[in-house]
């Protein structure tokens, strides 16, 4: 199948892709259960010869398109569906009508582009050898949706009715990237992310007599500084670690020393070794500093997503497809990982594949200073979305035709 033809076919679907994205954007849902979004996807693709399956843990869907040219390889394409618990300040006519919820990470666009790819590929199903699985996934924003869908057997695997796919790809929009540019890198693309909660417990009292108390506030401040020193002095700059304390809660009145100080933050690592080491060393640091002042310090770590590791061969493959479809300047090898996190990492732990980024800044904009993902003013140039749908279709068709070669 000509990749030029795929691009042209995607262009004819532009209105439908954009309409689906806007419908999803206006009615965002969060978490593992996004029934309205699921139903919009099912309705948009109801006319296609897809086999649908859904598991008990989420409203996630996998739609399978079986090629008419016989058995062959299988490839998975993924789009996430959930939004974020934050207000929208874009001023768009199709802005969120749900208070406190917004599609600020582009999942509305991901879902619409994946639906567009399904349209393109279904129109050519008779020529495809093998099958394409379209993974419409909720719960990416911290809810481990991909892991639940794997555990429910929606992607296949040992003990289920079909094997895992032979390849897996995902595409993520990036407002702070050049219009239409596809980017990726081999190895660590995104970090592991764990949530850190620290409680320092002392003894409260009157703030005019701190000597009669065990004040947790200065101890908490000392712990914050000590964490930064530990990261900078005990972890190699060539295996990056980021620990950010983003919230501190303590006290009830201006003249009362509180009993406790509580801190919340995030831990980001690019290797399993540093991740494990950090989980061991942070509790020791907190307990030691608190204990030196006669207080107690406790740490709770809530495990998040693993490192998103992209297979080198899959990234080479994706680069070749992008250049063949959109020109020699269409692909950028990212020099460094990004310390954000992605639960597509769970899929890549089990299936050879890669995630790629797609620049969705408006052409001519100062893209380096556009509002980024998770901003209340994050915008997507919808004219790029047919390119994203075509690229997903191109990854699938090329893999089914040639494998990794």
C-alpha positions in Angstrom: 0.0 0.0 0.0 1.4 3.4 -1.0 2.1 5.6 2.0 1.2 8.6 -0.2 -2.2 7.0 -0.7 -2.6 6.7 3.1 -1.9 10.4 3.6 -4.4 11.3 0.9 -7.0 9.1 2.4 -6.5 10.6 5.8 -7.0 14.0 4.4 -10.4 13.1 3.2 -11.3 12.0 6.7 -10.2 15.3 8.3 -13.7 16.6 9.1 -14.7 13.3 10.8 -11.4 13.1 12.8 -11.8 16.7 14.0 -15.5 16.3 14.8 -14.8 13.2 17.0 -11.9 15.0 18.8 -14.1 18.0 19.5 -17.0 15.9 20.8 -14.6 14.0 23.2 -13.0 17.3 24.2 -16.3 18.9 25.2 -17.3 16.1 27.4 -14.1 14.9 29.2 -14.0 12.0 31.6 -11.3 10.9 34.1 -10.1 7.6 35.5 -10.6 4.0 34.4 -14.2 4.4 33.4 -14.9 6.7 30.5 -18.3 5.4 29.2 -19.3 8.5 27.2 -16.0 8.5 25.4 -16.2 4.8 24.8 -19.6 5.2 23.3 -18.5 8.0 21.0 -15.8 5.8 19.7 -18.1 2.8 19.2 -20.6 5.0 17.4 -18.0 6.6 15.1 -16.7 3.2 14.0 -19.9 1.2 14.1 -19.9 0.9 10.3 -16.5 -0.8 10.2 -15.9 -4.6 10.2 -14.3 -4.6 13.7 -14.4 -7.2 16.4 -14.8 -5.5 19.8 -13.8 -6.7 23.2 -14.0 -5.0 26.6 -12.8 -6.2 30.1 -14.2 -6.0 33.6 -11.7 -3.6 35.1 -12.2 -0.6 32.8 -14.2 0.8 29.9 -11.2 0.2 27.7 -11.8 -1.3 24.2 -9.8 -3.3 21.8 -11.1 -3.4 18.3 -9.6 -6.0 15.9 -9.4 -5.7 12.2 -8.7 -8.9 10.4 -7.0 -8.7 7.0 -8.6 -10.4 4.1 -5.2 -11.6 2.6 -4.8 -14.5 5.1 -3.0 -15.0 8.4 0.1 -13.1 9.2 1.6 -10.7 11.8 -0.4 -8.7 14.3 0.2 -5.1 15.3 -1.3 -3.0 18.1 -2.0 0.7 17.8 -3.0 2.6 21.0 -4.8 5.8 21.8 -5.7 6.9 25.4 -9.1 8.4 26.2 -9.1 10.0 29.7 -8.8 13.6 30.7 -7.3 15.5 33.7 -9.0 16.9 36.8 -8.3 20.6 36.0 -10.2 23.6 34.6 -10.0 24.7 31.0 -9.0 28.2 30.0 -8.6 27.9 26.2 -11.8 29.8 25.2 -12.5 27.3 22.5 -16.1 27.0 21.3 -15.9 23.3 22.1 -14.2 23.7 25.4 -15.0 21.4 28.3 -18.5 21.6 29.6 -17.6 19.6 32.7 -16.4 21.8 35.5 -12.9 20.8 36.7 -12.1 18.5 33.9 -10.1 19.1 30.7 -8.4 17.2 27.9 -5.1 19.0 28.6 -2.8 16.1 27.5 -4.2 15.5 24.0 -5.9 12.2 24.7 -8.9 13.5 22.8 -6.7 13.9 19.7 -5.0 10.5 20.3 -8.4 8.8 20.3 -9.6 10.6 17.2 -6.4 9.9 15.3 -6.6 6.2 16.2 -10.2 6.1 15.0 -9.1 7.8 11.7 -6.4 5.1 11.3 -9.1 2.4 11.8 -11.1 4.0 9.0 -8.1 4.1 6.7 -7.1 0.5 7.4 -10.7 -0.9 7.2 -11.1 0.5 3.7 -8.1 -1.6 2.7 -8.8 -4.6 4.8 -8.9 -7.0 1.8 -5.3 -6.3 1.1 -4.0 -6.7 4.6 -2.3 -9.9 5.7 -2.7 -10.4 9.4 -4.5 -8.2 11.9 -4.5 -4.8 13.5 -5.7 -4.2 17.0 -6.8 -0.8 18.1 -6.5 -0.2 21.8 -8.7 2.6 23.1 -7.5 3.0 26.7 -8.8 4.9 29.7 -7.0 5.6 32.9 -3.6 6.7 31.5 -3.4 9.7 33.8 -2.1 7.9 36.9 -4.7 5.1 36.9 -2.7 2.3 35.3 -5.3 1.7 32.6 -2.9 -0.1 30.3 -1.9 -2.5 33.1 -5.5 -3.3 33.8 -6.3 -3.9 30.1 -3.3 -6.3 29.9 -4.4 -8.1 33.1 -7.9 -8.5 31.7 -6.4 -10.2 28.6 -7.7 -7.6 26.1 -4.3 -7.6 24.4 -3.9 -11.3 24.6 -1.0 -13.3 26.1 -0.4 -16.5 28.0 -3.6 -17.9 29.4 -5.8 -15.9 27.1 -7.5 -16.8 23.8 -4.8 -15.2 21.6 -1.1 -14.3 21.8 0.2 -10.8 22.4 0.7 -8.7 19.3 4.0 -8.8 17.4 4.4 -5.1 17.6 2.9 -2.1 19.4 2.9 1.6 18.7 1.5 4.7 20.3 1.5 8.4 19.2 1.4 11.3 21.6 0.8 14.9 20.6 3.3 17.6 21.7 2.3 21.3 21.6 5.9 22.3 22.2 7.2 20.8 19.0 7.4 21.9 15.4 4.2 21.5 13.4 4.0 18.0 11.9 7.4 16.8 13.2 7.5 13.2 14.4 10.0 12.5 17.2 11.3 9.5 19.1 14.3 7.8 20.6 15.6 4.3 21.4 15.9 3.2 25.0 14.4 5.3 27.8 11.9 7.8 26.3 10.0 8.6 29.5 10.7 8.2 33.2 9.3 5.9 35.9 7.0 8.0 38.2 6.3 7.2 41.8 4.3 9.3 44.3 6.1 10.3 47.5 4.3 11.1 50.8 6.2 12.2 53.9 4.8 12.7 57.4 6.9 14.4 60.1 5.4 14.1 63.5 6.4 16.1 66.6 4.5 17.8 69.4 2.5 20.9 69.0 2.0 23.9 71.3 1.9 27.6 71.6 4.0 29.3 68.9 5.4 31.8 71.4 7.0 28.9 73.3 8.6 26.7 70.7 11.1 25.3 73.2 8.2 23.4 74.8 7.2 21.8 71.5 8.8 19.6 68.9 8.1 21.7 65.8 7.8 19.7 62.6 7.8 22.6 60.2 11.6 23.5 60.2 12.4 19.8 60.2 10.2 19.3 57.1 12.0 22.2 55.4 15.4 20.6 56.2 14.2 17.3 54.7 13.2 19.1 51.5 16.7 20.6 51.2 18.4 17.3 52.1 16.5 15.4 49.4 17.9 17.8 46.8 21.4 17.4 48.2 21.0 13.6 48.2 19.9 13.5 44.5 22.6 15.9 43.4 25.5 14.2 45.3 24.6 10.5 45.5 23.1 9.8 42.0 25.0 10.0 38.8 24.1 12.7 36.3 24.3 10.1 33.6 21.4 8.2 35.2 19.1 11.0 36.1 16.9 11.2 39.2 14.3 13.9 39.9 12.6 14.3 43.3 10.3 17.3 43.6 8.3 18.1 46.7 5.2 19.9 45.3 3.0 20.3 48.3 3.5 21.0 52.0 0.7 21.0 54.5 1.0 22.0 58.2 -0.7 24.1 60.9 -4.1 25.6 61.6 -3.3 29.1 63.0 -0.6 31.7 63.1 0.2 31.2 66.7 0.1 27.4 67.0 3.0 25.0 66.4 1.4 22.0 64.7 1.8 18.3 65.6 2.6 17.3 62.0 3.9 18.4 58.7 2.9 16.5 55.6 4.7 16.6 52.2 3.8 15.2 48.8 6.0 14.9 45.8 7.1 12.9 42.7 10.0 10.7 42.1 11.3 10.3 38.5 13.9 7.8 37.5 15.3 6.4 34.2 16.5 3.0 35.4 15.2 0.2 37.6 18.3 0.3 39.7 18.0 4.0 40.7 14.3 3.6 41.2 14.8 0.7 43.7 17.7 2.5 45.4 15.7 5.7 45.9 12.9 3.7 47.5 15.3 2.4 50.0 17.3 5.5 50.7 14.5 8.1 51.1 13.0 6.6 54.2 16.4 6.4 55.8 17.1 10.1 55.1 13.7 11.2 56.4 13.8 9.1 59.6 17.4 10.2 60.2 16.8 13.9 60.0 13.5 13.8 62.0 15.2 11.6 64.6 18.1 14.0 65.0 15.6 16.6 66.2 13.6 14.2 68.4 10.7 13.8 65.9 9.6 10.9 63.7 9.5 10.8 60.0 7.6 8.3 57.9 7.6 7.8 54.1 5.0 6.2 51.9 5.8 5.5 48.3 2.9 4.8 45.9 4.3 3.0 42.8 3.5 4.6 39.5 4.4 3.8 35.9 7.7 2.1 34.9 10.2 3.6 32.5 8.9 3.8 29.0 11.6 1.8 27.1 11.4 1.9 23.3 13.0 -0.9 21.3 15.8 0.4 19.1 14.6 -1.6 16.1 11.1 -0.3 16.5 12.4 3.3 16.6 14.4 2.7 13.4 11.3 1.3 11.8 9.2 4.3 12.9 11.8 6.7 11.6 11.9 5.0 8.2 8.1 5.0 7.9 7.9 8.7 8.9 10.5 9.7 6.3 8.9 7.7 3.6 5.5 9.2 4.3 6.4 12.9 5.1 9.9 13.5 3.8 13.5 13.3 5.0 13.1 16.1 7.5 9.9 14.6 9.1 11.6 12.7 11.9 13.7 14.0 14.9 15.8 11.7 17.1 15.3 13.1 20.6 18.7 13.5 22.2 17.5 13.0 25.7 14.6 11.3 27.6 11.7 13.3 28.9 11.1 13.0 32.7 7.3 12.7 32.2 5.8 9.3 32.4 3.4 7.1 30.4 1.6 3.9 31.1 2.1 2.6 27.6 5.3 1.5 29.3 3.4 -1.5 30.6 2.7 -2.6 27.0 6.3 -2.0 25.9 7.5 -4.3 28.8 5.7 -7.2 27.0 5.6 -6.3 23.3 8.4 -5.0 21.0 7.5 -1.5 20.0 7.8 2.3 20.5 6.0 5.5 21.3 6.4 8.6 19.1 5.6 12.2 19.5 3.8 14.4 16.9 4.3 18.2 16.9 0.9 19.9 17.0 1.9 23.6 17.3 0.2 25.9 14.8 2.4 26.4 11.8 4.4 29.5 12.2 4.0 29.8 15.9 6.9 30.1 18.4 6.4 26.4 19.3 9.1 26.4 22.0 6.9 28.8 24.0 3.5 27.4 23.4 1.4 26.2 26.3 2.5 22.6 27.0 0.6 19.5 27.9 -1.2 19.7 31.3 -1.7 23.5 30.8 -5.2 24.9 31.2 -4.5 26.7 27.9 -3.1 23.8 25.9 -4.0 23.9 22.3 -3.8 21.4 19.3 -3.5 22.4 15.7 -6.2 20.1 14.4 -4.8 20.3 10.8 -2.0 17.9 12.0 -4.4 15.2 13.1 -4.9 13.6 9.7 -1.1 13.2 9.5 -1.2 11.4 12.8 -3.9 9.1 11.6 -2.0 8.4 8.4 1.2 7.7 10.3 -0.5 5.2 12.6 -1.9 3.5 9.5 1.5 3.5 7.9 3.1 1.9 10.9 0.5 -0.9 10.8 0.6 -1.6 7.1 4.3 -1.5 6.8 4.8 -3.8 9.7 2.2 -6.3 8.4 3.9 -6.2 5.0 7.5 -6.4 6.0 7.9 -7.0 9.7 10.8 -5.1 11.3 12.9 -5.1 8.1 
